[in-house]
Amino acid sequence: MSWRDFWNGEHAIYVSPRHKTLHYRQIASDLIAHIPSPEATVLDHGCGEALDAARVAAACGRLYLCEAAPNVREKLRGQFDRLDSVAVVSPEEVAALPEATLDLVVANSLIQYLSRDELKELLATWRAKLRPGGALVLADVIPPDVSPLTDAAQLLAFGWRGGFLLAALAGLARTAFSDYRKLRAQYGLSTYTPEAIADLIREAGFSDVRRPLNFGHNPHRMTFKASKPV
C-alpha cells in the first residue's frame, strides 16, 4: 500500500465527523486569508475532501481542487459539479494547465508524503503555472524535531477546544493499529528544517520567503510563503 492508496480508500485519520468538519473549516479560513483578491485564480494542491471549499470558492474568482486519489476526486466532483467557479483536477491536469494561469498555489499537509525529488518537481510546476507576482504557500511542513507524541498532544488540545476530546482519545488508540501507523513506519514522513525548505523554495526560483502562522491546529508545524518574481 502507498500513501495514495491510503488516502484513496476508507481510513480513520479523522477521529469523528466533528473533527473532520472543524479541520476543514479551519483550513479553509487559513487559505482564504492568503487569497490576494476576489478575482484570483487559486490552486489547492492536495486538497483532500475539501469540505469547506465552497467558502474558498466564494472568496476568489476560480478555484482548482487538485487531488491525487481518484475516489476522492469523484466525491469532490459530486460535491462541486454545480459550481462553475470550481474545477476538480488530478496532478496530471495541473501539469497541463497553461503557464502563468494561477495567482495563488496552496499545498497544505502534502509535502510530508513526497520525496525530495517529487517536491522539487512540483515546485517547478507550481512556479511555471503561477503568474509573475503570484504566491506559493506550503503549509503544515513537519520539522525533524516534532515527534508523533507532539502531534498527539496537539490533536488532544484541538479535541478539547472543539468538543471531541473523547473521540480524539479513542482515535489515538485506534491509530496504534492502523494502516496509517504502518505506512508511517514503512515510508516515514518527509521532514525539513526551516533552512532546508526555504533553500529548496529559493532554488526553485521563488523569492521573498516568509513564515506566516501555520495552517490548522498544530503550531509546532510550519508554513512558508514565497512569491514568483515579477
Protein Blocks (a to p, Z undefined) as FASTA:
>chain_A
ZZklmmmmccdkbfbfklmmmmmmmmmmmmmmmpmbfkbccddehklnolmlmmmmmmmm
bdcdddfblklmmmmmmmmmmpmkbccddfklmmmpcehkbfbdcdehklmmpcfklmmm
mmmmmmmmpcghiacddehiacfklcfklmmmmmmmmmmmnopmmmmmmmmmmmmmgmkl
mmmmmnopadddfklmmmmmmmnopahiacdddehjblkbccddddddZZ
